[in-house]
Amino acid sequence: MQLSANQRSHRKEQRPHRVAFVASSYNYIKDGVALTLNRLVAHLERQGVEVLVFAPVGKVPAFAHHGTVVPVPSMSLPPRPEYRLAFGLDRQAVQRLRAFRPDIIHIALAPDFLGYSVLKIAQSLNIPVVASYHTRFETYLKHYWYAAGLTGLVRSYLRRSYGVCREVYVPSRSMIETLLADGFRNNLKLWPRGVDTAHFNPVKRSVSWRTKHGIGENELVVVFISRLVREKRLDTLAAALRHLEAGRITHRSVIVGDGPERAVLERHLPHTVFTGFLEGEELAEAYASSDIFVFPSETETFGNVTLEAMASGLPCICADATGSRSLVMHGRTGYLAKPGSAREFADHIAALARDPELRRRMGAAARERSLEFSWDEAMARIHGYYKSLLAETQA
């Protein structure tokens, strides 16, 4: 007996929706992309959605991931061995994808062969593809002389690849505006991130944490929290802190995080406290036990660390660039400085260092602003996008 179109559609609706994720970073490194995608997979599975993840893997996972992961062929990226360069799906992975019969394929697109190959496979299988925009790859390259010449090629690849997707989920309004100005197709939808405001909270301020790192109870702490890589504009950070020292602005500088540029930064900033990588309660204490957060990166699509600092009650001084521009309200929750201008960053830090009441007022406003960002709402938004897209596809 042959089923009518309505009967086939009804039968399809009887089973849970299936989503295949394809990502170049999911569990081999604990970065913002991997953690966000893991949150999304966990949320979808709680809602009854069946999920299968295709991603490169390392010898040992960096953390306990969510969902079932199908390994993708990859190799360590020579100049940045903490990352992996993904190749296309092998025959076994393609068979798993076909057998899974996803309703949607969601790609966390990177300029590698993995994303390109999956777009071709999805087209041949007539499966709708959506993508999420996480990283400004084209702006990273200028910080590495051996890759700077590829900037135009990468931008062109991303523009074409995102253009063939049904929808692209972008973390901030400022990033959407930048992509449209760069000639990207307007298939962009907002997908902001969230923050755990119970975990990142001013009440976590700890005298013992400060004492552990040799910081007095009443000393003013300027903190930077991030991976220690060039694209975070560590040059601007170091220069701004040296300006403060030269101007005799009394403070202690703290850098939380690790990465390939740590040794260079330690040489430039011999008086700075380097804590290394922190997580959990100690990370929350590091934020709350500081007084001013500074973040000169101009490559952010959102700025998770900035939002965590705001939730911790810190005034934030960030680059006037994508991501930060959508979070920091200049003159109210902190300041936006010209990207790369160490002097402007230093001037804003100095203004806050001299005025405890201004710090208190901006920190309280930053905390209030952070309460607008919920992880549950962010993940529910994506699930809503999926359901709307499937309703259109199956109509």
N, C-alpha and C positions, 0 to 999 in steps of 0.2 A: 504494500500500500504506500502510495506516495503522499508525503505530507505537504500541506499548503504552506505558503510563506509565513502566514500568521502562526501556524502550528509549530514550524521550525523555530520561529522567533520566541514563542512561548517556552519551548523546551530549553532553549539556550538560557532564558531568564531563570529557569528552575535551578540551574547550577550556580555556584558562586562565581563572581567575576574573577578573571585571571589576569594578572599583570606580570610581564617579564621586565625585569630591570637589567640594564646593561650599563656598567660603570667601570671606569678605569681605576677608581679607588673606592674600596668598600670595607676591607678588613685588614689589609696588610700594613696600614699606617693609620694612626689616630689623628686625622686632620678634620677640618670642618666639613668637607664634602662627605667623607665617610660617616661621620657621626650624624649628620642631617639625614642622609639616605637610610641609615639604620633606624632612626626614629620613625621615618615614614613607613618603612617595611613593617616595623613593630605595630604601628597604628593600623595599617591596612589589615594585618593578620588578626588583630583584635576585632576588626569589623567584619571578619569572615571572608575577606578577599584572599584568594590563593596567589602566592607570590613565588617567583623563581628568579634568582639573581645570577647574572653572568658577569664575572669580574676576575681580574688577575689575583693571585694569592701568593703569599710568601711562605717560607718554611714554617713559620710560627705566626698565627694571627696576633695582631697587636692588641686585640680586645675580644671579648665574647660577643660575636655578631648575632644579628637577628636574621631569620630566614635561612633557606637552603641556598648554598652557593655552588654554582657550576664553574669550575676553574677555566680560565681563558689563558691561552699561551701568552707568555710575556717574558721580558728580560729586565734586569736592573738598568736604569737610565744612567749611562756612564758619568755625566757630570754631576748628577744628583742621585746617588745610589739608593737613597731612602725611598725613591719613587720607582715605579715600574712602567715600562713602555709596553702597552698592550698590542697584540696582533689581532687578526681576525679570528672569528669563531672557528675552531677545528671541526672535523666531521662529526665527532661525538657530541659536541655542544650544539651543533645545528640540529642533529637528531633529537636532542633533548628539547630544544626550542619548538620544533615541529610537533613533537608528541605532547608537549604542554598545551598547545593550541591557545595562546594568550589572546585576550580580547584587545589588549593594548600593550605596546612595547614602549617603555619609558627609558630614554637614554640620558645619562649624565654626560653630555657630549664633551669630548676632548679632541684635540687635533692629532688623532692617531688612526690607525687602520681599523680599529675595533668599531668605532662609531660609523665610519664609512661603510664597512661591510654589513653591519646590521641594518643600516638604512636600505641597502640593496636587497637584503633578505626579506625585510618587512614589505618592501614594495612587491616582491615576487609572490609573497603569501597574502597580499592584500590586507595587511593588518595595520590599523592606524598607529602612527608613531607620534609620541610627544617627547619633549626634551626639557631638561631643567638647566638653567644657566647658573653656574657656580663660580667660575674662575675667569678672570680677564687674562687669558693666556697671551694675547697679543701685547699687553702692557708689561708682562713679566720679561719678555725676551730682551727688551732694551737694557736690562740690567746685566746681561751676559753677552760679552762681545762676540763669542763664537756662534750665537744664535740670533743676534740683533737683525741680521739681514733677512731673516725669515718672517719678520713682522707682517709685511704686506700679504705674503702668501697665506699665513695663518688666518689673518682677518678675512681674506677672501674665502678660504675654506669654511670658516665658521658661518659667514654670512650665507653661503649657498646651502650648507647643511641644515642650519636652523630654518632656512626658508622652506625646505621641503617637509618640515614637521607640521602636524596639524596645529599644535599649540606649543608654546615655549614659556616655561614658568621662571620668572625673573624675581630676584629677592627684594628689589627696592625700586621706587618710582624714579630715583635719580639714574639708576642703571637702565631702566626702560627708555628714558629720555635720551641717554647717550647712545644706545643701540639704534634707536630710530634716526638720530642725527647721523649715524654711521651708515645709513642706508639699509638696515635690516628690515625685513618684512614685518608688518604689524600684525603678527600672530602671537603677540606677547601678552602674558597674563601675570598679574602680581602674585608672588608667593613669598611673603615676608617670613622671617624666622621668629622664634620665640625665645624665652629665657625663663629659667626656673627662679622665680623671685623669692621663693622660700630658701633656696640653697644659696643664691647670691643675694646677700642681705646685709645692710649696715650693722645689724646686731652681731655679726660674726667678727667684728673688730676685736683684736686680741693683743693685749700687752705682752703675753708670753711669746706670741709669734714674733713680735718686733724684737723682744729681748733675745730670742734665739738667733736672730740675724744681726745682732749688735746695734740695734736701733733704739734710741731712747724714747720714752713714752710721749714726750712733747716735741720730738723732732718732726719736721715736715717731710713727708715721703712722696716723691714723684716716681710713679711706677709705669713701666712698659711691660706688657704681657703678650707674647706671641712666639711663633717659631722664629728662630734667628737666621733669617735668609735675606738676601739682598733686596728682594722686591718689597720688603716691608719698610724700605727707606731707612735702614739703620745708619746710613751716613748722615741723614738729617737729624736723627735722634742724637747721635754722638756729638754733632756740632752744636745742637741746641743745649745739651747738658754742659758742654764746655763753655758756652756763652754765659750760662748761669754761674758757673764757677768764677769766670773772669769778672762778672758783675757783682761778685760777693753776695749772691742771693743764698741765704742759709737754707740748705735742704740736704736730704739724703736721696740718692737715686737707686732704684731697685729694678732689676731686669729679671723677669720670670719667663723661663722658656729655654729651649736648647736648639741647636742646629749647626750647620756647617760654618756659620760666620761667628760663632761664639768666641773663639780664640782671638780673632781680629778685634772684636768689640772689647774684649777684656784688656787688650793692649792699649786701646784708645781711651778707655774709661777705668783707670786703675783704682779710683775711689768708689766705684759703683758696687753694690751688692748683687751678685749673680746667684740666684737660688737654684738654677736648673729647672727641669720640667716638674711641674706640680699638678696635682689633680685632686678631686674630691674636696674634703673639708679644708685641706691645707691651701688649695687654690682659692677657695672662698675666703679664707682668712687673709690671704695675701692681698686680695682686692680690698676687703673691708678695712684692713689695717693700714692702708695707704691713704693719701690725701688728695692727690691729683693724678689723673690718668692721661698719658700722652701717647698718641698713635699716629705717626706721620705717614703711614702707608697710603698710597694713592691708587692701589690696585684692587681694593675691596669691592665686592659686589653687594655686600651687606655690612658686615662688621660685627661678628658674634662677640668678640672680646670687648668691643665698645659697649654693646648692650649689657654684657655682664658687669662691666665697670659701672654703668649707670644704675643697674639694679642694686649694686653695692653702695650706692650713695656718693659716687665720686663725680666731680665736675670733669668733663672730658675735653681735651684739646686735640683735635684731629685735623687731618688734611681736608681741605675743602674740595672733596672729590666724591666719586660715586660711593654709595654705601654710607659713609660717614655723614654725608650731606642730608641723607634721609633720616638720620637718627639724632644728630646733635643740633639743637636749636641755638644758633649763635647768639651769645649774650644772655642766654637764659639757662641752658643746661651745661654750658661750656663755651668753647670758641672753635671756630673753623679757621685754620691758617692756610696761607698760600702754599700749595705743595712744593716741597723742596726748600722752603725758606726757613732755615734754622733760626735766623734772627727773629722772625715773627712768632715762631713756636716759643722761643725763649722769652719774648716780651709778654706773651699771654701767661706763661707759667709764672713769671715774676709778678704779674699783676695779682694773680691768685695767691701767691706765696705771701704777699704783703697784706692781704685783706682776709682775715679768718671769717668774717661775716659773709663776704661774697662767696667764699668756698662753701660755707654751710648752706647758703640760699641756693646756689647752683646745684649742689649735691642733692638737696631735697627735691629740686625740680627734676633732676635727672632720674632719681628714683621713681617719682610720680610718672614720668614719661615711660619708663621701662614697663610699668604695669599694663600698658596698652598692648604688649606683645606676649601672646600665649602660644606655647607649643601645640596644645590641643587644637586651638583654632587654626593654626597654620597647617597642620596635617589634615584636619577635616576639610579645609579649603581645597586641597589637592584631590581628596576623595570626591568632593563635589564636582570638580572639573572633570574627573574621569566619568562620573555617572552622567553628566550632561553630554559629554562627547559620545558615550555609548548610546544614549537615547537618540541622538542625531543619527548615528551610524546605522542603528537597527530600525529606524523609522521607515 
